[in-house]
Amino acid sequence: MSLLHPFRDRADGGKVRYAVVGAGWIAQEDFMPGVEHTGNSVMTALVSGDPEKGRELARKYDIEHVVGYDGYDELLRSGKIDAVYISLPNAQHRDPVVKALEAGIHVLCEKPMAPTEEDCQAMIAASEKSGAKLMIAYRLHFEEATIEAIETVRAGKIGEPRIFSSVFSQQISEENSRASKENWAGPLPDMGPYPINAVRQLFETEPTRVFAFTASKDEPRFAEVEEMISVVMHFPGQRLAHFTVSYGANPGGSYQIVGTEGSLQVEPGYTWQQGLTHTLTVGEKKSEKTYGRSDHFGGETKYFSDCVLDDQQPEPDGEEGLADVRVILAIQESLRTGQPQPVAPLTRKQRPTRGQIMKLSPVKPGKMVHAAPPEEGSK
């Protein structure tokens, strides 16, 4: 089912009209400032439970329609939006995503996709039934350094890839929503998708088994969520991956993939606040390449809007989100049982390609209105 025709001959130049659902830190700092210079997207609505926040952001971005969550269903039927950007807490994704898709509204949903496989499947089924597009916000799938890392391994420049290793850490405030178990937060759902997704793309296959450990200091901020988790993942071809994610260590993140003939280090590995650097080592020869900063959030939005306008299926679709969630759930079961856990087989039909790279200039972070980054308290 094509939903292309409603975009033609509109006063906004045929741009995809977005509603931002959940105006927290990531939406305000990065998504909202990035929409304007995509060239094919515009914000026309905002859904927030904070009326003051809604009014201030509407003035700042000239957003015409602002509603509370009780007005979401009516907004979906109003004809005033074409797509929604979902940046609610992780546990709250399913209902607004399914409602939007059932109404024929396209959905760009933040990761992790949802806390259960059933939730993910419901979202995928709603997209397939209505024809509205569903993309999970894997911003690194549109970032040059990440795509070139995949291509470096794909081209055999380090030989056969054998080992993946990563550390990703930040400090969390006990006042932040990410410290609440009810939000399906914690370092694993919040940060784990980055190394999990990275190694899945670099190995170009899916893990078969996982084994995990956790460690936490006796501090109030870790009363409901773990401080840190270390995971070992077994992949076909007798390959291993290891990563540690932490809410209680100095901020940083990098990954290394080691092959039979060389290695590739990406530092930093997952951030959008600075450019990424490759260090490629083959034998005794070492080379380094630093990539300039780009607007990851504007880039993924531009790509998704292109998919909507051109009636193309996005690459990081619902199945991609489900693939990471299945791994996270297996890791959680390993933590519960203290035993290695299998991951059911899955074959991905799509992988990121060079054609997805979006080079948009960096934007100045938005000023927060009743929101804060993870190291600070937030609503």
C-alpha positions as CSV (number, residue, x, y, z in Angstrom):
1,M,0.0,0.0,0.0
2,S,1.5,3.3,-1.1
3,L,1.0,6.4,1.0
4,L,3.0,8.7,-1.4
5,H,0.2,10.8,-3.0
6,P,-0.8,12.9,0.0
7,F,2.6,14.7,-0.1
8,R,2.2,16.2,-3.6
9,D,1.2,19.8,-4.2
10,R,1.3,20.9,-0.6
11,A,2.1,24.4,0.6
12,D,5.0,23.1,2.6
13,G,6.8,21.9,-0.6
14,G,5.9,18.3,-0.1
15,K,7.9,17.9,3.1
16,V,7.0,15.1,5.5
17,R,5.2,16.7,8.5
18,Y,6.3,15.3,11.8
19,A,4.9,15.2,15.3
20,V,7.4,14.8,18.1
21,V,6.1,12.5,20.7
22,G,8.0,12.9,24.0
23,A,10.1,16.1,24.2
24,G,12.8,14.9,26.5
25,W,16.6,15.3,26.4
26,I,17.4,13.6,23.1
27,A,14.4,15.1,21.2
28,Q,15.2,18.6,22.4
29,E,19.0,18.6,22.2
30,D,19.3,16.8,18.8
31,F,16.2,15.7,16.9
32,M,14.3,19.0,16.9
33,P,17.3,21.2,15.9
34,G,18.2,18.8,13.1
35,V,14.8,18.7,11.4
36,E,15.0,22.1,9.8
37,H,18.1,21.5,7.6
38,T,17.0,18.1,6.3
39,G,15.3,19.8,3.4
40,N,12.5,17.3,3.3
41,S,11.0,17.4,6.8
42,V,9.1,19.8,9.0
43,M,7.7,19.7,12.5
44,T,4.1,20.6,12.7
45,A,3.0,19.0,16.0
46,L,4.3,18.2,19.4
47,V,2.9,15.8,22.0
48,S,3.9,16.5,25.6
49,G,2.5,16.0,29.1
50,D,4.1,19.3,30.1
51,P,2.0,22.3,28.9
52,E,4.7,24.9,29.6
53,K,7.3,22.8,27.8
54,G,5.0,22.5,24.9
55,R,4.3,26.2,24.7
56,E,8.0,27.2,24.8
57,L,9.1,24.6,22.2
58,A,6.2,25.6,19.9
59,R,7.4,29.2,20.0
60,K,11.0,28.3,19.4
61,Y,10.4,26.0,16.4
62,D,7.1,27.6,15.1
63,I,5.2,24.3,15.8
64,E,1.5,24.9,15.0
65,H,-0.2,22.1,16.9
66,V,0.6,21.2,20.6
67,V,-1.4,18.5,22.4
68,G,-1.2,16.5,25.5
69,Y,-1.0,12.7,25.4
70,D,-4.8,12.6,25.8
71,G,-5.0,14.4,22.4
72,Y,-2.7,12.0,20.6
73,D,-5.5,9.8,19.0
74,E,-7.2,12.9,17.6
75,L,-3.9,14.2,16.2
76,L,-3.4,11.0,14.4
77,R,-6.8,11.4,12.7
78,S,-6.4,15.1,12.1
79,G,-4.6,15.1,8.7
80,K,-2.1,17.6,10.2
81,I,0.9,15.1,10.3
82,D,2.4,12.4,8.1
83,A,4.9,10.9,10.6
84,V,5.7,10.7,14.3
85,Y,9.1,10.6,16.0
86,I,8.7,8.5,19.2
87,S,11.2,9.4,21.9
88,L,9.3,8.3,25.0
89,P,10.8,6.0,27.7
90,N,11.7,2.6,26.3
91,A,8.8,0.8,28.0
92,Q,6.2,3.2,26.5
93,H,6.9,2.7,22.7
94,R,4.4,0.0,21.7
95,D,1.0,1.7,22.1
96,P,1.8,5.1,20.4
97,V,3.7,3.3,17.6
98,V,0.9,0.8,16.9
99,K,-1.8,3.5,17.0
100,A,0.2,5.7,14.6
101,L,0.8,2.9,12.1
102,E,-2.8,1.7,12.3
103,A,-3.8,5.3,11.4
104,G,-1.5,5.2,8.4
105,I,1.1,7.5,10.0
106,H,4.7,6.6,9.4
107,V,6.9,6.0,12.5
108,L,10.5,6.8,13.4
109,C,11.0,5.2,16.8
110,E,13.9,5.5,19.1
111,K,15.8,2.4,20.1
112,P,15.6,0.0,21.9
113,M,12.4,-0.8,20.0
114,A,10.4,-2.3,22.9
115,P,10.9,-4.4,26.1
116,T,9.4,-7.6,24.7
117,E,9.4,-9.6,21.5
118,E,5.6,-9.5,21.5
119,D,5.7,-5.7,21.5
120,C,8.1,-5.6,18.6
121,Q,6.1,-8.1,16.6
122,A,2.9,-6.1,17.2
123,M,4.6,-2.9,15.8
124,I,5.9,-4.8,12.8
125,A,2.5,-6.3,12.1
126,A,0.8,-2.9,12.3
127,S,3.2,-1.5,9.7
128,E,2.7,-4.5,7.4
129,K,-1.1,-4.3,7.7
130,S,-1.4,-0.5,7.0
131,G,1.5,0.1,4.7
132,A,2.8,2.9,6.9
133,K,6.6,2.7,7.3
134,L,8.4,1.9,10.5
135,M,12.0,2.7,11.1
136,I,14.0,2.3,14.3
137,A,16.4,5.2,14.9
138,Y,19.8,3.6,14.4
139,R,21.4,7.0,13.6
140,L,24.9,5.3,13.0
141,H,23.5,3.5,10.0
142,F,23.7,6.9,8.2
143,E,27.1,8.0,9.5
144,E,30.1,7.8,7.2
145,A,32.7,6.4,9.7
146,T,30.4,3.6,10.8
147,I,29.5,2.6,7.2
148,E,33.2,2.7,6.2
149,A,34.1,0.5,9.2
150,I,31.5,-2.1,7.9
151,E,33.0,-1.8,4.4
152,T,36.5,-2.2,5.6
153,V,35.7,-5.5,7.2
154,R,33.4,-6.5,4.3
155,A,36.3,-5.9,1.9
156,G,38.6,-8.3,3.8
157,K,41.1,-5.6,4.8
158,I,41.7,-7.2,8.2
159,G,41.3,-10.7,6.9
160,E,38.6,-12.9,8.5
161,P,37.0,-11.0,11.4
162,R,37.4,-13.0,14.6
163,I,37.1,-10.8,17.7
164,F,35.0,-7.8,18.7
165,S,35.6,-5.8,21.9
166,S,33.9,-2.7,23.2
167,V,33.5,-0.5,26.3
168,F,30.7,2.1,26.5
169,S,30.2,4.1,29.7
170,Q,28.6,7.2,31.1
171,Q,27.6,8.6,34.5
172,I,23.9,8.5,35.4
173,S,22.0,10.6,38.0
174,E,19.7,8.9,40.4
175,E,17.2,11.6,39.5
176,N,17.2,10.7,35.8
177,S,14.4,8.6,34.2
178,R,17.1,6.1,33.0
179,A,17.6,5.1,36.7
180,S,14.0,3.8,36.9
181,K,13.4,0.1,36.3
182,E,9.8,0.8,35.2
183,N,11.1,2.5,32.1
184,W,12.9,-0.6,31.0
185,A,16.1,1.4,31.4
186,G,19.6,0.5,32.7
187,P,22.9,0.3,30.9
188,L,21.8,-2.8,28.9
189,P,18.6,-1.6,27.2
190,D,19.9,2.0,27.1
191,M,23.5,1.5,25.8
192,G,23.7,-2.2,24.9
193,P,22.1,-1.7,21.4
194,Y,25.2,0.2,20.3
195,P,27.8,-2.6,20.6
196,I,25.2,-5.3,19.9
197,N,24.2,-3.6,16.6
198,A,27.8,-2.7,15.7
199,V,29.1,-6.3,16.0
200,R,26.0,-7.7,14.2
201,Q,26.8,-5.4,11.2
202,L,30.6,-6.0,11.3
203,F,30.3,-9.8,11.5
204,E,27.2,-9.6,9.1
205,T,25.6,-12.4,11.1
206,E,23.6,-12.9,14.2
207,P,24.8,-14.3,17.6
208,T,23.9,-17.8,18.7
209,R,24.6,-17.7,22.4
210,V,25.2,-15.0,25.1
211,F,26.6,-15.0,28.6
212,A,26.6,-12.1,31.0
213,F,27.7,-10.7,34.3
214,T,26.7,-7.7,36.3
215,A,28.4,-5.6,39.0
216,S,27.1,-2.6,40.9
217,K,28.3,-0.3,43.7
218,D,26.0,0.2,46.7
219,E,24.7,3.6,45.7
220,P,21.2,5.0,45.5
221,R,21.3,5.5,41.8
222,F,21.8,1.8,41.3
223,A,18.9,0.8,43.5
224,E,16.7,-0.2,40.5
225,V,19.2,-0.7,37.6
226,E,22.6,-2.3,37.4
227,E,25.7,-0.2,37.4
228,M,27.4,-2.2,34.6
229,I,27.1,-5.4,32.6
230,S,29.7,-7.4,30.7
231,V,28.6,-9.7,27.9
232,V,30.2,-12.4,25.8
233,M,28.5,-13.3,22.5
234,H,29.2,-16.4,20.4
235,F,28.7,-16.0,16.6
236,P,28.7,-18.5,13.8
237,G,32.2,-19.3,12.5
238,Q,33.5,-19.7,16.0
239,R,33.8,-15.9,16.5
240,L,33.5,-14.1,19.8
241,A,32.4,-10.6,20.9
242,H,32.7,-8.9,24.2
243,F,31.3,-5.6,25.5
244,T,30.8,-3.8,28.8
245,V,28.3,-1.0,29.3
246,S,28.3,1.1,32.4
247,Y,26.2,3.8,34.1
248,G,29.0,4.5,36.7
249,A,32.2,5.2,34.8
250,N,33.9,8.1,33.0
251,P,32.0,8.8,29.7
252,G,33.4,7.2,26.6
253,G,33.0,4.5,24.1
254,S,35.0,2.7,21.5
255,Y,35.2,-0.7,19.7
256,Q,37.8,-2.8,18.1
257,I,37.4,-5.6,15.6
258,V,40.4,-8.0,15.1
259,G,40.8,-10.2,12.1
260,T,43.3,-12.8,11.0
261,E,45.4,-10.2,9.2
262,G,44.8,-6.9,11.0
263,S,42.5,-4.9,13.2
264,L,40.3,-1.8,13.1
265,Q,39.8,0.5,16.1
266,V,37.0,3.1,16.1
267,E,37.3,5.8,18.7
268,P,34.9,7.1,19.8
269,G,32.6,4.5,18.6
270,Y,29.0,5.7,19.2
271,T,28.9,9.4,19.9
272,W,27.4,12.2,17.8
273,Q,29.1,15.0,19.7
274,Q,32.4,14.6,17.8
275,G,33.8,13.0,14.7
276,L,34.9,9.3,14.8
277,T,38.4,8.1,14.1
278,H,39.6,4.9,12.4
279,T,42.9,3.3,13.3
280,L,43.5,0.5,10.8
281,T,46.4,-1.9,11.5
282,V,47.5,-4.5,9.0
283,G,50.7,-6.3,9.9
284,E,53.1,-3.6,11.0
285,K,51.4,-0.9,8.9
286,K,49.1,1.5,10.8
287,S,46.9,4.2,9.3
288,E,44.5,6.7,10.8
289,K,41.5,8.6,9.4
290,T,39.4,11.1,11.3
291,Y,35.9,11.9,10.0
292,G,34.3,15.2,10.5
293,R,31.3,15.8,12.7
294,S,27.9,15.4,11.2
295,D,24.2,15.8,12.3
296,H,23.3,12.1,13.0
297,F,19.7,12.9,13.9
298,G,19.1,15.2,10.9
299,G,20.7,12.5,8.7
300,E,18.4,9.7,9.9
301,T,15.4,11.9,9.6
302,K,16.3,13.0,6.1
303,Y,16.8,9.3,5.1
304,F,13.5,8.3,6.6
305,S,11.6,11.1,4.9
306,D,13.2,10.1,1.6
307,C,11.8,6.6,2.2
308,V,8.4,8.0,2.9
309,L,8.4,10.4,-0.1
310,D,9.8,7.8,-2.5
311,D,7.8,4.9,-1.1
312,Q,10.9,2.9,-0.2
313,Q,11.3,0.5,2.7
314,P,13.8,1.8,5.3
315,E,16.9,-0.4,6.1
316,P,16.8,-0.3,9.9
317,D,13.3,-1.5,9.9
318,G,11.2,-3.2,12.7
319,E,13.0,-6.5,12.1
320,E,16.4,-4.7,12.8
321,G,15.0,-3.4,16.1
322,L,13.6,-6.8,17.0
323,A,17.0,-8.4,16.3
324,D,18.7,-6.3,19.0
325,V,15.8,-6.8,21.4
326,R,16.1,-10.6,21.1
327,V,19.7,-10.4,22.0
328,I,19.0,-8.1,25.0
329,L,16.3,-10.4,26.3
330,A,18.7,-13.4,26.0
331,I,21.3,-11.4,28.0
332,Q,18.8,-10.6,30.7
333,E,17.9,-14.2,30.9
334,S,21.6,-15.1,31.3
335,L,21.8,-12.6,34.1
336,R,18.8,-14.1,35.8
337,T,19.9,-17.7,35.5
338,G,23.7,-17.3,35.7
339,Q,23.9,-19.5,32.6
340,P,24.7,-19.0,28.9
341,Q,21.5,-18.5,26.8
342,P,20.7,-19.3,23.2
343,V,19.6,-16.7,20.7
344,A,17.1,-18.1,18.2
345,P,18.3,-18.0,14.6
346,L,17.4,-15.0,12.5
347,T,18.5,-14.0,9.0
348,R,18.5,-10.3,8.2
349,K,17.4,-9.4,4.7
350,Q,19.1,-6.0,4.7
351,R,22.4,-4.5,6.0
352,P,23.6,-0.8,5.9
353,T,25.1,0.3,2.7
354,R,27.2,3.3,1.5
355,G,24.1,4.7,-0.2
356,Q,22.6,5.5,3.2
357,I,25.3,7.9,4.3
358,M,23.9,11.4,5.0
359,K,26.4,14.2,5.4
360,L,24.5,17.1,7.1
361,S,26.5,19.8,8.9
362,P,26.3,19.7,12.7
363,V,23.7,21.7,14.5
364,K,23.9,23.6,17.7
365,P,22.3,21.6,20.5
366,G,18.9,22.8,21.5
367,K,18.4,24.6,24.8
368,M,16.6,22.3,27.3
369,V,13.1,23.0,28.6
370,H,12.3,20.8,31.6
371,A,14.7,18.1,30.4
372,A,18.3,17.2,31.1
373,P,21.0,14.8,29.9
374,P,21.6,11.4,31.7
375,E,24.1,12.7,34.2
376,E,21.5,15.2,35.5
377,G,18.0,14.8,36.7
378,S,15.2,14.9,34.2
379,K,11.4,14.7,33.9
